[in-house]
Amino acid sequence: MSKLPLLAFVLAAFAAVAFSPKELPSNQYGFDNGVWYNVTGQIPGSHTYNCNELENSDCLYASPDTSTPINPGEDREFVKMPAALPQ
């Protein structure tokens, strides 16, 4: 019984680390029609970009190359919306 507070503390610490939100990479890029777009800090929407469903595709990357997907295997495709995004 004397070790019960210690056990509760250890379990609470584990839960805090295990279930805390993961940080997104500091840079986010999307690739559409042969052009890389820096969408860091952009919110997906009708004036920026969307991640549409598409099998065997990735939406966002940590750098402007296809070897660094942020969420590998997410089956989503980056689609630049009509409003201009900086390249």
C-alpha positions as CSV (number, residue, x, y, z in Angstrom):
1,M,0.0,0.0,0.0
2,S,2.9,2.4,0.7
3,K,4.0,2.2,-3.0
4,L,0.5,3.1,-4.3
5,P,1.2,6.9,-4.7
6,L,4.4,6.1,-6.5
7,L,2.6,3.7,-8.9
8,A,0.0,6.4,-9.6
9,F,2.7,9.0,-10.3
10,V,4.5,6.6,-12.8
11,L,1.2,5.8,-14.6
12,A,0.3,9.5,-14.8
13,A,3.7,10.4,-16.2
14,F,3.4,7.6,-18.8
15,A,-0.1,8.7,-19.8
16,A,1.1,12.3,-20.2
17,V,3.9,11.3,-22.6
18,A,2.1,8.6,-24.5
19,F,-1.1,10.6,-25.2
20,S,0.3,14.1,-25.7
21,P,-0.3,15.5,-29.2
22,K,2.6,15.0,-31.6
23,E,4.3,18.1,-33.0
24,L,4.1,18.6,-36.7
25,P,7.3,19.2,-38.6
26,S,8.3,22.9,-38.8
27,N,8.1,22.9,-42.6
28,Q,5.3,21.5,-44.7
29,Y,5.3,21.2,-48.5
30,G,2.8,20.0,-51.1
31,F,3.5,18.8,-54.7
32,D,1.0,19.6,-57.4
33,N,1.5,19.5,-61.2
34,G,5.3,19.4,-61.0
35,V,5.5,22.3,-58.5
36,W,6.4,22.3,-54.8
37,Y,4.4,24.6,-52.6
38,N,5.5,25.7,-49.1
39,V,2.2,25.4,-47.0
40,T,3.8,25.8,-43.6
41,G,1.3,27.5,-41.3
42,Q,-1.4,27.3,-44.0
43,I,-4.8,25.9,-43.1
44,P,-6.4,23.6,-45.7
45,G,-9.3,25.2,-47.4
46,S,-10.9,26.6,-50.6
47,H,-8.2,29.4,-50.9
48,T,-5.1,27.3,-50.1
49,Y,-5.0,23.5,-50.6
50,N,-6.8,20.3,-49.8
51,C,-5.7,16.8,-49.2
52,N,-8.1,14.7,-51.3
53,E,-8.4,11.0,-50.9
54,L,-6.2,9.0,-53.4
55,E,-4.8,5.6,-52.8
56,N,-1.0,5.2,-52.6
57,S,-0.4,8.9,-52.3
58,D,0.9,11.3,-49.7
59,C,-0.3,14.9,-49.1
60,L,2.4,16.8,-47.2
61,Y,6.1,16.5,-46.9
62,A,8.7,17.8,-44.5
63,S,11.0,19.0,-47.3
64,P,10.5,19.6,-51.1
65,D,11.3,16.0,-52.1
66,T,9.1,12.9,-52.2
67,S,11.3,11.0,-49.7
68,T,10.0,12.8,-46.6
69,P,6.2,12.3,-46.2
70,I,4.8,13.7,-43.0
71,N,2.2,11.0,-42.7
72,P,3.4,8.0,-44.8
73,G,0.7,5.9,-46.3
74,E,-2.1,8.4,-45.6
75,D,-3.7,7.9,-49.0
76,R,-4.3,11.6,-49.6
77,E,-3.2,13.7,-52.5
78,F,-2.1,17.4,-52.3
79,V,-4.3,19.6,-54.5
80,K,-3.5,23.3,-54.8
81,M,-6.7,25.4,-54.9
82,P,-7.3,28.1,-57.5
83,A,-6.0,31.0,-55.3
84,A,-2.3,31.5,-55.6
85,L,0.0,29.9,-53.1
86,P,3.7,30.9,-53.0
87,Q,6.0,28.4,-54.5
